[in-house]
Amino acid sequence: MNSNQIYMNLAIKKAWQYQGLTYPNPAVGAVMVCKDEIIALEAHQKVGTSHAEVLALLKAYETLSNQTITFDRFNAHRAHEFLYTLPKEFFSECTLYVTLEPCSHIGKTPSCASLLAHIQPKKVIIATLDPIKGHDGGLERLKEQSIEVEIGVSEEEAKALLEPFLIWKKQAFVLFKLAQTSNGKIGGGYLSSKESLAHVHQLRSVCSEMLIGGNTVRMDRPTLDCRFSLKSFWGDKAPDIMIYAKKDNFDREIPLFSVPNREVEISNVLKDFDKPSFIFVEGGEGMLNALKDKIDWVLQYQTPKFSTDTSTYNVDMQLEFLHQDTKGVDLMLWSRKK
């Protein structure tokens, strides 16, 4: 593995920390290197806020200048305005590694490609080009300014990172979340660490809708809100809920039905998943079996303990591991359904 791959893999790993949380944007990471030293490692975190490249440029500025910016770095317009004021040679010895081609279009945030074209770093290394027509063009924008560009470093790993974005641009991206012990048991109350619970609640806060099985509602009597998320950043609106159940015999007094500003739908038919969206699923064996043909990815939190509980996922399903990390004491696994 050469140095370019090492730097790009760091950017990819950083982006995985925010996989799903950037919906409907892709997860993107960036590394800034100056004279063989990493001076910034950042990732896009939330739609409408500064992109990975901008956050990396701001962090690199702080490192090189020994100054701390005083404005909100996630305010994309303010960040771009500030970076445009810097001397053009400020980043002339820096190389930017980014997992996705810098955006050329102007949407909720300004164009990163135009910003880089103005700043003119020494080199920009891109893992994969933007596959969405109308979003591409960043490469050409950089080349127009004679900026050296390299493409395709760790491309396959970057494409795996990008897969949810490509799916939810066309249809529903269906993510099934499960938590279990190290011996595969799923019952007996909370199994996840506080950090895992916070991550789940952050995903709930950004998804289009949560899908849950009727038996889980009856047995666990859940709230399914976002009380453990970082409310000031990702927001605290509880997700709308679809309960998949053969019978509508639920206790309407349980917390799930009393959360304000949410819709709860109950259906004995699995909805059409053709609409572009992010469907976040929580449930047991029955729900997993019912959705076997519709699930795209599985997100698994595995806690380091054994349990004598008899509940498990008795399901025949082949998975391909994509990425692993930790949340507190838990192992977190992202997998693609094969």
N, C-alpha and C positions, 0 to 999 in steps of 0.2 A: 504494500500500500504506500503510495507516494504522499507527499505533503499536501497536495491539492485534495486528494481523497480524504485525508485526515481532517482538514479544515471543513470540507463540505459535509462530511459525516457528522461533525459537531453541529453544523447548522441544521441538518436533518433531525438529529436527536432533540435539539432545542425546539424545533417546530412541533414534534410529537407531543410535547407538553401541553399544547393548545389544540390538539386534534379535536375537531367537532365544535370547540368553543368559538371558533371564528365563523361559524355558519351565518350567512350563506357564502362567505369568502373561503378560499383555500387556506390550509395551514402552511405557513412559509417561514423559513428560518434564514438568518444571515449572520455572517462572520466578517469582521474587518481585521485585516492583518497589515501591520506596518513594520517593515524591516524585520521580517520573520517572527514578529511578536503579535499575539492575539490581543487586540485592544478593544474589541467589542464582540459580544455574542448575544443576539437578540432574536425575537420571533414576533410575528403578528399575533395579537391576542384577542381582538374583538372587532367585529365589523364596524366600520365608520371611524376607527381610530388609526393611528399611524401604522404604516406597514413595516415589515421587518427591516427593510433597507433604511428607512428613516430612523427607526429606533437605534439601529447600529451606527448610523452616522452621528446621531446625537451623543451616544455613549463614547464613540471614538473622539468626538470633539472634547468631551470632558476629560478623557484620558490624556490626550495630546496637550491640552491647554491648562490642565490642572484647575479648571473652572467648573462650577456646577450650574447647570441651567436652572432658571427660576420659574419657568412656565411649565404647564402641564405637557409632558412629552407625548402624551397620547392624543393631544389636540393636533390633528394632522395639518391643518391649515397654518396654525401658529408655528409648528415645527418646520414646515417648508419655508415659510417666510424667514425664519431665523437662519436656516441653512443657506438660503440664497444670499444672505448678507456677508457670509464668510469670504475671505480672499480666495480667489480661484485656485491658488497653489496649496491651499491648506491641506488637502487630501492627496496631493500629487505623488506621494510615496506610498500610498495605501492601495491594497487590493481588496475588493469586495467579493465575497463568496455568497451567493444567494441560491436558494433551492428552486426558484421559479423565475422565469424571465420577468424583469421589472415591467410594471404596467405602463402602457403608453396612453391609455385613455384617462379621462377625467370623470370621476363619479362622485361618491361621497367623500373621496379624498383626491388631492391633486396627483398628477402623474409622477411616478417615481423615476421613469426613464428620462423625462425632461429634466428633473432635478439632477440626476447623475450626469446627464449630458452637459449641464451647466457646471457642476462641481469638477468634473473630469478627474476621477481617480486614476491611478496608474493602470489598473486593469480590473475588469469585472468578469468573474467566473460564474457561469450559470449551469445548474444541474440539468434542467429540462426547460424547453420552450413552452409558452402558454398555449394550450391546445384550443382555447376558446376564440373563435373568430371575432374580431372587434376588440379583444383584449390584448392580442399580440401586437407586434410592431416595436416593442421596446428594444429588441436587438438592433434593428435598423436605425433607430434613433441614436443609439450609442455609437454605432459605426459611422454615422454621418459626422460625428464630432471627432473621428479618428481615435476613439478609445479602444484599446486592445480588449478583445472579448474572446473567451473560451467557453465552449458549450459541451455538455455531455458528461461532466464529472459526476460519478455516482448517480447516473441517470435512472437506473432501475429502482434504486432506493427512493429517489425523489418522486418517481411516478407512483409508487405504492402509497407514499404520503398524500399524494394528490387524488387518489381514487375516490374517496367520499365526495369531493367537490365535483368530479366528473359525473358521478351518479346522480347527485341531487340537482344538477343542472337539467337533467332529462326526466327524472322520475324520483320516487321516494328512495332515500337512502335509509335502510332499516338496520339499526344497531341494537342488538340484544345484549343487555347487561345482566351479568350474574355475579353473585358473591358466594364463595364456598370455602370450606376448610381444606386443609392440605390432604385430607382423605376423601374429598369430594362430597361432603355433607352440606346441605343448604338450609336446614331448619335450626330452630333454637334461638330466635331473636337476632339482634344485630350481630353480624359476623365481621363487619368491616371496621377499619381504623377510622379515626376522626378525619384524617386526610382523605381517605377513600370516599367517605360520606360527603365531604365538601366537594370533591370532584364530581360525584354523581349529581349533586344539587346544582352545580354550575352547568352541567350538560342539560339538566331539566330546564334551566332558565333560558336556554337558547334554542331548544328543539322546537319544531313546528307543533308536535303533539306527542303525548305519551300514550302508549298502548299497554294495557295490563289485563291479565286474565281474571275472570270472575271469582275463581276459587281463592286467589291471592287477596282480593278485596274482602271476601267473607271471612277468611281465616286471620289475616293480619290487621284488618281494619286500619289501613294506612292513611296518612295525610297527603303524601306525594306533593309536598311543596318544595321550596328552595331555601329553607331557613338556615342551612349551613353554608350557603354560597357566599362569595364576597359581594354582598348586595350593592355596595357603592360602585362596583365596576361592571359586573355582568347583569345587575338588576335583580329584582326579587319577585317578578311576576311568576306565579305558579303556572305550570304548563296546563293546557287543555288536555282532557283525559278521554280516551276511548276505552271502555270496558267491553271486552269480548266475552260474552256469556250466553249460554243457552236459555237461562231463566233470569228475569229481572226481579229478583227477590232480595234486594239489598236493603240493609238498614240505612235509611237516609240520615240518621243522626250521627254516623261516623264522621271523623274529621274531613275525609276526602270531599264530601258534598257541601261543606260549609266554608271552603276557601273562597274568598271574594275574587271577582274579576276572572273567573275561569268557567269554561264550559265542560260539562261532563256528559258524554254520550254513551249509551248502552246499546249494543247490537249483537245479534246472534250470527252475523255474517261478517267475515273479515273484509274490511274496506278495500277499495281499489287503490293500489299503490302507484298509479301512473302519474299522479300529480307531483311535480318537483317539490320536494320537502325533505325534512329530517325527522324520521319517526324513531323515537327512543322507546325501547321495549323493556319492561321489567316483568318477570313472571316465573312460574315454576315449570315443571316437566310438561304439563298439558299445553301451556302457551308455547314452549319451545317446539314441541311436536307439531302444533297447529301452524306454526310459521316457518317450518323447515325449508319450504321452497321460496320464501320471500325474504329471508334474512340475508343481508350482505356481509356484515361483520358481527363478531362477538367481542364484547369487552368483559374481561374476567378479572375479578379481584379475589385473590387467594390469600387467606389469612393463615399465619403459621401456627396452626393448632389442629389437633384431631378431635373428632366428636363421635359420640355414640348415637347421635340422632339418625333416624332411618331415612329421612328425606334426601333425595338425590335427583340428578337428571339422568334418567334411564332412557337415553336417546342415542340413536345411531346417527352420527354426523361427523364428517371429516372436515378438519380445520387446517389452515396454513398459518403458522405464527408469523406475524409481521413486525412486531415491536414489543419489547418488554421494558418496564420501569418499576419503580416502587412508589407507593403512597403510604407514608408512615411505615409500619411494619409489614404491610401487605405487598405481595407481588401483583403487578398489574400487567395483563397480557392483552394485546390487540391481535385479533385473528381474523382472517378472511375465510368465509365458508367456501369450501371447494365444491 
